Amino acid sequence: MAPAPIEASALLLSALGTGLVSGAANSINQFLEIPFDSQMDRTKNRILVRGLVSPLHAISFAIVCSTAGIGMLYCGANGLAAALGAVNLVLYTSVYTPMKRLTIVNTWTGAVVGAIPPLIGWASCEGQLSAGAWVMAAILYAWQFPHFNALSWNLRPDYSRAGYRMMAVTDPGEWRFAAIDVIQVDIKSVFKECLTSEDEIIVCQL
């Protein structure tokens, strides 16, 4: 679903730029978490933990990817898309990653990180963030709570051993209350308020 027509070249550069920025963020995250990943069954075989890739190579890869990705967003789309990509990179690596070991609020922060990519896509297409962009971001934001709460519950021994402050570890009782209700949203009815009759809506069941 796109809010306006977009050229194939802009679509390709925007998608590739977003992917490169995401790859840079993940590389920095894994570099910062080497000591903690080594304590978790889920992450102990990551290539940085095993020494198959050096920290220098990981950071170099992140610098190249982030520079290329933000550049593609700027040249292929616009400054707003590039700014959103840069903000998300900083938010993921400098705020969300350290918060994981400090407070359960990390989940709320991480949900913001996950909600920004659709804003990048919308900005790339339309050049601004209209109502539909925020609806898409809100849906992605809300979806991440059942996703990460379920993940953290299944992996709570890992998270506890590595010192991550997840609700499933610090307050299992409260986690049950947070996870017990699932709200289903009719996505099509939400988007009908934001789109014109000429738009095509592809509805996916999440």
C-alpha positions as CSV (number, residue, x, y, z in Angstrom):
1,M,0.0,0.0,0.0
2,A,1.4,3.3,-1.0
3,P,0.0,6.8,-0.4
4,A,1.0,8.1,-3.8
5,P,2.7,6.8,-7.0
6,I,6.4,6.1,-6.7
7,E,9.0,5.5,-9.3
8,A,10.6,2.0,-9.4
9,S,14.1,3.5,-8.9
10,A,13.0,5.4,-5.8
11,L,11.2,2.3,-4.4
12,L,14.3,0.2,-4.9
13,L,16.7,2.8,-3.4
14,S,14.4,3.3,-0.4
15,A,14.0,-0.4,0.3
16,L,17.7,-1.0,-0.1
17,G,18.6,2.1,2.0
18,T,16.3,1.0,4.8
19,G,17.7,-2.5,4.7
20,L,21.3,-1.2,4.9
21,V,20.5,1.0,7.9
22,S,18.9,-1.9,9.6
23,G,21.9,-4.1,8.9
24,A,24.2,-1.4,10.4
25,A,22.0,-1.1,13.5
26,N,22.1,-4.9,14.0
27,S,25.9,-5.0,13.5
28,I,26.4,-2.4,16.2
29,N,24.0,-4.1,18.5
30,Q,25.7,-7.4,18.2
31,F,29.1,-5.8,18.7
32,L,27.9,-4.1,21.9
33,E,26.3,-7.3,23.2
34,I,29.1,-9.8,22.7
35,P,29.6,-10.4,26.4
36,F,25.9,-10.9,27.0
37,D,25.2,-12.9,23.8
38,S,27.8,-15.4,24.9
39,Q,25.7,-16.2,28.0
40,M,22.5,-17.0,26.0
41,D,21.7,-20.2,24.3
42,R,19.9,-18.3,21.5
43,T,22.8,-16.1,20.7
44,K,26.0,-17.9,21.8
45,N,26.7,-19.0,18.2
46,R,26.6,-15.6,16.6
47,I,29.6,-15.0,14.5
48,L,31.0,-12.2,16.7
49,V,30.6,-14.3,19.8
50,R,32.5,-17.2,18.1
51,G,35.2,-14.9,16.8
52,L,34.5,-15.6,13.2
53,V,34.2,-11.9,12.5
54,S,36.3,-9.4,14.3
55,P,34.8,-6.4,16.1
56,L,36.7,-4.1,13.8
57,H,35.1,-5.7,10.7
58,A,31.7,-5.5,12.3
59,I,32.0,-1.8,13.0
60,S,33.5,-1.1,9.6
61,F,30.6,-3.0,8.0
62,A,28.2,-0.9,10.1
63,I,29.8,2.4,9.0
64,V,29.7,1.5,5.4
65,C,26.1,0.2,5.5
66,S,24.8,3.2,7.5
67,T,26.6,5.7,5.2
68,A,25.4,4.0,2.1
69,G,21.9,3.4,3.4
70,I,21.3,7.0,4.6
71,G,22.8,8.3,1.4
72,M,20.4,6.1,-0.7
73,L,17.4,7.3,1.3
74,Y,18.5,10.9,0.8
75,C,19.3,10.7,-2.9
76,G,16.7,8.1,-3.9
77,A,13.8,9.5,-1.8
78,N,14.2,12.7,0.3
79,G,15.7,14.3,3.4
80,L,12.8,13.2,5.6
81,A,13.3,9.5,4.8
82,A,17.1,9.9,5.4
83,A,16.5,11.7,8.7
84,L,14.1,9.0,9.9
85,G,16.7,6.3,9.0
86,A,19.4,8.1,10.9
87,V,17.2,8.7,13.9
88,N,16.2,5.0,14.0
89,L,19.9,3.9,13.8
90,V,20.8,6.1,16.8
91,L,17.7,5.1,18.7
92,Y,18.4,1.4,18.3
93,T,22.1,1.5,19.1
94,S,22.4,4.3,21.6
95,V,19.1,4.1,23.5
96,Y,17.3,0.7,23.0
97,T,20.4,-1.5,23.3
98,P,21.7,-0.1,26.6
99,M,18.2,0.1,28.0
100,K,17.7,-3.6,27.7
101,R,19.9,-4.1,30.7
102,L,18.5,-1.2,32.7
103,T,14.7,-1.2,32.6
104,I,11.7,-3.0,31.2
105,V,10.9,0.2,29.4
106,N,13.3,-1.1,26.8
107,T,10.3,-2.9,25.2
108,W,8.5,0.3,24.7
109,T,11.6,1.9,23.2
110,G,12.2,-1.0,20.9
111,A,8.6,-0.9,19.7
112,V,9.3,2.7,18.5
113,V,12.3,1.4,16.6
114,G,10.2,-1.2,14.9
115,A,7.5,1.3,14.0
116,I,9.7,3.7,12.2
117,P,10.4,1.7,9.0
118,P,6.9,2.2,7.6
119,L,7.3,5.9,8.3
120,I,10.5,5.8,6.2
121,G,8.5,4.1,3.4
122,W,5.7,6.6,3.6
123,A,8.0,9.6,3.6
124,S,9.9,8.1,0.6
125,C,6.7,7.9,-1.3
126,E,4.8,11.1,-0.2
127,G,7.5,13.4,1.1
128,Q,5.6,13.9,4.4
129,L,4.0,12.0,7.2
130,S,0.2,12.1,6.8
131,A,-2.4,10.3,8.9
132,G,-2.0,7.0,7.2
133,A,1.7,6.9,8.0
134,W,1.0,7.2,11.7
135,V,-1.8,4.6,11.6
136,M,0.7,2.1,10.0
137,A,3.3,3.0,12.6
138,A,0.8,2.6,15.4
139,I,-0.2,-0.9,14.2
140,L,3.5,-2.0,14.0
141,Y,4.1,-0.5,17.4
142,A,1.2,-2.3,19.1
143,W,2.0,-5.6,17.4
144,Q,5.5,-5.8,18.9
145,F,4.3,-6.1,22.5
146,P,2.7,-9.6,22.1
147,H,5.6,-10.6,19.9
148,F,8.4,-9.6,22.3
149,N,6.5,-10.6,25.4
150,A,6.0,-14.1,24.1
151,L,9.6,-14.2,23.0
152,S,10.9,-13.0,26.3
153,W,8.7,-15.5,28.2
154,N,10.0,-18.4,26.2
155,L,13.6,-17.2,26.6
156,R,13.4,-15.9,30.2
157,P,16.2,-18.2,31.5
158,D,18.5,-16.8,28.8
159,Y,17.5,-13.2,29.5
160,S,17.9,-13.7,33.3
161,R,21.3,-15.2,32.9
162,A,22.5,-12.3,30.7
163,G,21.0,-9.6,32.9
164,Y,18.4,-8.3,30.6
165,R,15.5,-6.4,32.2
166,M,12.5,-8.0,30.6
167,M,9.1,-8.0,32.3
168,A,9.0,-11.8,32.0
169,V,12.1,-11.9,34.1
170,T,11.6,-9.1,36.6
171,D,7.8,-9.4,37.1
172,P,6.3,-12.6,35.7
173,G,3.0,-11.9,37.4
174,E,2.7,-8.5,35.7
175,W,3.7,-10.1,32.4
176,R,0.7,-12.4,32.6
177,F,-1.6,-9.4,32.9
178,A,0.1,-7.7,30.0
179,A,-0.1,-10.7,27.8
180,I,-3.6,-12.0,28.5
181,D,-5.6,-9.7,26.2
182,V,-5.2,-9.7,22.5
183,I,-6.8,-6.8,20.7
184,Q,-7.8,-7.5,17.1
185,V,-8.0,-4.5,14.8
186,D,-9.8,-4.4,11.5
187,I,-7.0,-2.9,9.5
188,K,-9.0,-2.2,6.5
189,S,-11.6,-0.1,8.4
190,V,-8.8,1.9,10.1
191,F,-7.1,2.7,6.8
192,K,-10.4,3.6,5.0
193,E,-10.4,6.8,7.1
194,C,-7.0,7.8,5.8
195,L,-7.1,6.8,2.1
196,T,-9.1,7.9,-0.9
197,S,-11.4,5.7,-2.9
198,E,-8.7,5.4,-5.6
199,D,-6.3,3.7,-3.3
200,E,-5.9,0.0,-3.3
201,I,-5.8,-1.7,0.1
202,I,-4.1,-5.0,0.6
203,V,-5.2,-6.4,3.9
204,C,-2.9,-8.9,5.6
205,Q,-3.9,-10.9,8.6
206,L,-1.3,-10.3,11.2
